[in-house]
Amino acid sequence: MRDILDQIVKWWDAGEEFGLATVVRTFSSAPREPGAALAVSSGGEVVGSVSGGCVEGAVYELASEVISTGQPVLQRYGVSDDTAFSVGLTCGGIIDIFVEQVSKERYPEFGEICMAVRADRQVAVATVIEGPGKIGARRVIWPADREPHATGSLAAGDRLDQAVDDDARGMLAQGLTGVRHYGSEGERRMDELSVFVQSFAPPPRMVVFGAIDFAAAVARIGKFLGYRVTVCDARPVFATTARFPDADEVVIDWPHRYLSRITTDERTVICVLTHDPKFDVPVLEVALRSPAAYIGAMGSRRTHEDRLGRLREAGMTEDELARLRSPVGLDLGARTPEETAVAIAAELIQLRWGGSGRPLTTTAGRIHHD
């Protein structure tokens, strides 16, 4: 929903009803992940995508019906039939899409949720999508980093609400979106109630050290991939917003000092592009002891070996050093800053989804990894 937020907020502010279609479950090679959304205004305007084009037409028609009836619908789309005019996914996957009407009457919490998403505040929305409960019943869960509370009810009792609250806060902490299954008393069961929990967490952070031309390209592609990008360098003549227009912030500070005072988590990406020992070694000492998901350092193999030696002298263990991705990026033969940024982005995607990094023409089986 984040991708279409600006447009649907305009509809909301204008008091307009619209249909919101959200991917809630996928199987096999589905083209979009849970949380992908498409919205249709009462005037017929459409924004967003739920399948990369395969079933958008059918979802548009369904959303238009939901605007009229007000009744939410869970619809499954599977493999298309090449011999008939059927609607489906040519990729061979299966996708479940939940379509609901959004209006100030039916979804009064929507405005506050949008404000939270825009402000990069955490919030989770739990919706009953299947089972004996009230389809479309909704509960909004706010995390424990502010006063924890929840609004709305899933219309099946306090025990279910409390169980969903616990699960939603756990999912929110990990940035997870997906379906959870419950019994009427909140017990975990696969055969009764299905609840879609959509987590709206702040974008993951990418911290780039070294205000060089390679950093500008990495910041640009990091922003494209959805990261909140910070560029940091101790040299004020190089660390300027004019040189890094795609970064969310440019910080003038010693890299190790800046990294020591910010919060990193299991989604944080750290790219050290200075390839200067007086900057590299201190910041990597901090980075390799942080929970960051990815720590990469640029430089030749000779620079890498020298860097490892200095880090060992500084007391880093072999397990800690094993986390370092250096030389940074996949082997694409990259030379220019832009090509190097693509190689780094490719490695990030590979590590996130478990890809092999090999050409798809040389592999077999599923294209999309879990």
N, C-alpha and C positions, 0 to 999 in steps of 0.2 A: 504493500500500500504506500510505502514511503515514496516510490517512484511517481505516483500519480497524486500526491498529497495536495500540491498547489491547486490543481484544477478542482478536485472534489471539495476542498475547503471553500472555494468560490461558490459552488453550488449550495453548500451547507449554509454559508453566510447569507445567501440570497433566499434561504427558506425553501429551496427546491428539493423535491424528492428525487432520489436516484437509486438505481440498482447496483449493488456491489457484489461482484463475483470473485471468490477467493479460492485458490488451489489449497485444498486441505489434506489431500493424500495423493501419493504417486506410487506407481509400481513399474518396475523394469525401466525402459528408456524414455521416461516422460521428459519433455523438454523444459519444464519450469519446476522450480522447487515450491514446497508449501509456503504460503504467504504471498505468492505472486497474485496480482489482482487486476481486474478489469472493471471499469465502472461505466454505466450508461445513464445519461441524464433523462429526465422526463421529456425533453425536447429531442431526444434521439442522438445526442452527441456521445461519442465513446472515447475513452482514454484507457491506456494500459493494455496488458496482454496476459493471457493465462496459458497459452500453448505455443507461442511462436507462430501462430497463424492457422494451425490445423483445425481448431474447433471454434475460433473466435466468432464466426457467423452464427453458429447455433447458440453460443453463450449470449450473444447480443440479443437474440430473439427471446431466450429464456429470461434474461434480465428485464427486458421490456414487459414481459408477462408478470413478473414479480412486482414491478412498479405498480401495475394495475391492481393485482390481487392482494398485495401485501403479505402473501404467504411465502415463507422461505422454502427453498428447494435444494436438496442434495442430489446432484446429477453425476453419473459416471460416464466417462467417454473412454472407449477402448480402441482396438485396432479397426481401422477403416476397411471397408470392402471395396477392393479395386474394381470389382465387376458391377457395382451398383452405386447409386448416388447417395451413399451413406455418409454420415458424419463420424469421423474418428481420427485417431492419431496414426499417421503413416509410419511413424518411427517404431511402432509395435508396443508402445507403452500403454499404461492405463492411468487415468487421472480422475480424481474426484473433485468436483467443484461445488462449493456451497454459495448459493445466491440469495441475498436478502435485500429487503427494501431499507434504505437509510432515509430517515426524516427526523425532524426535531421532536416529533411525537413518539415515534417508534424507537428511536435510538438517541435519547437525550444526552448520553454521556459522550457522544461522538466528538463534539466540539472540544471537550477537555482532553480527550485522547489525542486529537490532532495537535493541540497546543503542546502536549508533552512530547510528541514525536518531533515536532519542529524544534523544541528546546533541548533535544537529546536527553530527555528524562526517560527513565525506564517505566514501562507499564505493560501489563499483559491483559489480553482479552480472552476469556473462556466462553465458548458458545456450544450449546447442545446441537449437534448436527444429525444425530441418528439415535433411535431407540424409543423406549416407551415414555420418555419425558416430553417436555414441551419443546418442540423443535424451534430453535431460534432463541431460546432463553439464554440470557447473557449475564456474565459477571466480570467486572473490571477489577483487576488486582494490582495494587500499587506495592512497590518493593519496600524492604525494611530499611533502606538508606534514608528514607524520609519516614514520617509517621505511617506505619503499615496499616492499611485498611483496604477494604473491598466494597464495591457497590453493586447492587443488583443481586439476583439470585437465579440459580439454575432450576428453580421450581421443583426440587425433589428433596428438600429438607436440609437442615443445617449440617448434617454429617457430610453430605456430598459437597456442599459449598466449602467446608473446611478442608476436605481432602483435596479438592481442586486448588484451593488457595495454596496449600503446601507444595503441590506439584508445580503450579504455575510459577511460584517464586524460585523454585529450584531451576526450572527451565529458563526463567528470565536471567538468572545469574550466569547461565551458560550460553545465552543467546539462542536457545532452541525453540523451534516452532513445530507443532505436530499434534497428532490425535492421541488422547489417552482414553482408556475404557474403565467404566465403573459400574458397580451395582447400585441399587437404590439407596443403600446406606453408606455409600462412599468407598466400599471395598473394591479392590482392583479385580475386575472381571472382564472377560472378552466378549461376553454374550449379551450384555444389556445396553448400557448408555455409552455413546461415543461423544466425547467433548473435544473440540478443536481449541487448542491453546496457541494463540498468536503472540509471540514475544516482540515487543518493540524496545530494543536495546540500543544505546548509542552506537554509532559506527565504530568498528575497531580502529585502533591507533596505528599509524605508521610513523616512526621517528627516523629521520634521515640525518645523519651526521656528516658534515662536510659540504660547504657552500660552493660547489663546483658545478660545471655544466652537466655532468652525469646526474647530480642530485636534482637538478631542474627537471630532467627527463623522468627520473624515478618518481618525483613528486607528482608529475602530471599523470603518469599511469597509475600511481597509487590512488589518486583522487578518482580516476576513471573506474577503478575497481571497488570504490566505496569506502576507502579508508579516510579517517581524519588525519591529515598529514601535517607534521611539524618538521621544519628544517632547522637544524641547530649548528652553529659554528661560533668559535670564540673571536673571529675576526670581523669587526663591524663593517669594514669596507666591502666585504663580500656578502655578508648575511643581511640582505635587504629585501624588502617585499617586492621591489621592482624586478629583481632578478628571479624571484620565485612566486610569480603571480598565482600559481595553482595551489600553493600551500595554504593551509588554514591559518598557520602562524609561522613566523620566522623568529627564532630566539637567538640572542647573542649571549653566549655563555660557554664555559668549558664543557665539552660533551659529557664527561664523567660526572661533573657536578650537577648538570641539568638532569641526567638520567637518574641520579641518586634521589632527587627530590620529587619525581613524578611517580604516579602509580602505573604499573604495567600489569597485564594479565595474560591469560592463555590465548588471547586473540591478538596480542600486540606484535607488530613487525618492527624489527630494528635493522636498519641498513647503515653500515659504517663505510663511508666512501672516501675518507680522508687519506688512507694509506700513508700515514705519517705516524711513526711509533709514539711520538709524544702525545698524540691525540688517541690513537687506536688502542694502545695497551690499557690505559686507565679506564676508558669507556667500556671495553670488552670485559674487563674484570667485573664491572657492575652488571653488564648485560647478561653474561653467562651464568650469573647467580640469580637472575630474575626469572619469573615464570613465563617470559615472552615465548610466543609460538615459533618465531623465526628470528634468527640472528645471523646476518650475512655481512661479510667484509670483503671489500674490493681489493684487488692487487694481483700481481703475478704470483706464480708458484714459489718463486724465490722470496718474494715479500711475505707470502703465507708462512713459509718455513721459518723465516726470521721472526715473524710475529708469534708463532707457536713457542719458539724458544724463549722469547721475552715473557710470555704469559706463564710458562712453566717456572721461570725464575721468580715470577711474582706470586707463585704458590697455587696456581690453578691446577686442578686434578685432571686426569685423562678423561674422566666421565664428563666433566664440565667442558673441556675442549672439544669433545665429540659433538657437542651441540652446535658448533660453529660451522656455518656454510661458507666455505672459502676455498678457492675463489668463488665469488658470489654468482648465482644464476645457473641456468642449464646451459649445456654445450650446444649453442646455436651458431657458433662462429661469429658472434656479435663483435662489432668494432666501434660503431658510433655510440654516442650517449643514448640515442633513442633505441638502437638495437640492444644495447646492454640493459636498458630498462625493460624491454620486452622479455629478455632472458631471465631477469629477476622475477618479473610478473609470472612467467611460465613456471618457475620453480615454486612460487607461492601457491599457484593453483594446483600443481602436482601434489604438493605436500598436504594441501587441504583436502583433496578428494581421493588421494591414493592412486593417481595415474602412474603409468610406467614411464612417461616421458618419451616413449617411442612413437614413430609415425603410426597413425591408426591403420594405414594400409598393411602394416606388418603384424597387427594384433587381431585377435578373434574374440568373440563374446560381446558383452555389453559395452556400450560406449560410455554411458554415464555411470559413474561409481557411486556407491552409497557414502 
